[in-house]
């Protein structure tokens, strides 16, 4: 066994002290840095729309994700080093909760050695876990990562949303939703078990608080059934039943799907929703997931007496599947609607360039909402997942 690092003792003492569990994060960052023998460290969190990296305290300015080396670290999830303005060097480490990008960590030092970089990675890993454990109830995180007031329907729906990105080395699922502060009826969900990726994209009728409530009930019913081990047809039926019982005048379109992580077999049910897209290699497999349409959830008895249908398709290694709401393809571009072909072409180009899935969706949604001639006519939600088989 190797000799313990001389600075492991202070860090171990810090983590073992129960009093430190209640520290605010800024103080914890400073004390952890000191325990690891690091000169100075600053946490930057990505804002809600992933435009800026916002410092946890007021000791630094916000940084543009698309125009800085810190942003490069966030975009690529990789270490970057640059000269600091006040001398010395700054190492930028990605802050990752599993597959989810939280922000970056800046570690300032007179020089950077392998030992310093190792400790920086240790600190980034520790802080990512601390941020994840506290952000659900720390409004200070929320305030720093919002740039404008949020409407009530959006506030309600965002309380139900899962992390933007989840995944392992074999599967990644990531989602984006705009307009970030004004969403009314769109939502996505994804979760992992040891064998299965579960995903859902929902779009409730309307764009108000009732729409958000419809989506919230649908999400709750989906999760409740999923957590009791329900199979896909039963999942859809549970959403149907919940809406029929509690919101009989509302309905919700959606795609609910399950991906077997071992075989790559994808099963899904499409309830009145746009057809998901399958991208394989560098091309869109047109109509690969086109099936006979089902009625929206909450209204099966009004449109059909047939049982809900589920469908199957075998994915191949590296396949990307996109589930989206019609607000994406109906967004107004300068030369007409953004459209399905432009939407798919963007993802194909990013795939060919080896871009990470979360970064592909971040740039895609920004290309829709930030071009002056573009305009959203409805909520725009995209969920994309990609699958790679486990190596034997």
Phi, psi and omega in degrees: 000147180283166177286132180301144177298140183299335183263004178292327181302305179301320179294318179299319178295320179298312182292330183277346182280114181302332182296334182284346180295334183264004181294145169292156190296322181299318178292320179297320178300313182297316183287322177295319178300315180297319179299327180270002179075024179265142187294309186198138181222145179226132177267133173240129178253143176289136178287173189303322183263007178057045173260324186228159170254116188257126180294146181293332176236178184272018183281350182215168179265158175293151183239139179287131180293327184269001188223014183224163177292326174300318177296324177299318177300317178297316185291323186255352182059042182222156182292138172224149182230140177213163176287136178278151182297326183262021181095160183079200183230156174238127174256131179255121180248138175290140172261110186235131169256090188068246179263352185275133178273116179267325184164215179220161175241127175262125176244117181260136181205154177300324176210161182241120177248172177300326179294315178297317180295322178297317179292324176298317178295322177299315180296318179299318179296315180296315182292325178300318178293321179294317179298314181298322182287338186253338191292339180293335182234002179261101180294341178298325176295314182298314182298321182289333184261007174249143181249357179201164180296152180251136178289155185301314179301321179293319178300318180295313183293321182294336176293339181264346187287145175280179172305151181302322185225136172228162176160179177225193177287352184248340180211140175226134175234133185217146183222155173222155184211125178223157359288130193304323186259002186225017181300146183241317186221000179270153172195162173226162176213147172205149179204162182234140163245184179295335186244344194217140166261125176255132177224154175207140170233128187235149179215105182276154177299134176090186183210060182211192183295325177296324177296314179298321178295320177300314179294320180298316178295319179297316178298316181297318180294319178299312182292320180299316179290320180299320183283352173259007177085019181295144176280170189303311180301322179291325177301312181296317180299323179295322176293315176306310184294320181296315179293319180298324182280315189260332181223068188295343180264004183246156173217169188211127172274161179179162170241124176244132187216156175225130179247122175284118187288338180279311187265339186081010179284123180254126175244138181209161173230130181249113184252083176069025189248160173304147183290129176300156180252141176244120178249122182236121183065238181244030179213154175275126175276094187300130177063016181299329182246021176284125179219170177301130185291147175254156177290158177301157178289138185099347183232023186298323182292336181278338185247331186201148175258358181285151176293156179299140180259143171242154185231162182225147171208141180271119176280154173251158183307130179088357178300142173243131178246132179245126174245133189211166174258164186290348176296338179288305185284341179266000178301139183276117172262173183298331182249027179123202179289150179304315169081157184291318183295317179294321178300309181293320182298323179299315182291322179299315179297319179294322178297316180296330180276358179077022182288142178295147184303313180299324179288325177301313181290324178300312181290325179296311182293327177292324179294334179280316190264343188258350175287128186307326183275356181267151181206134176277134175261351183202171172304143180234113182235136176228132169236129180232136174228149178230150187232137171230136181290154174291139177283141182285000000 
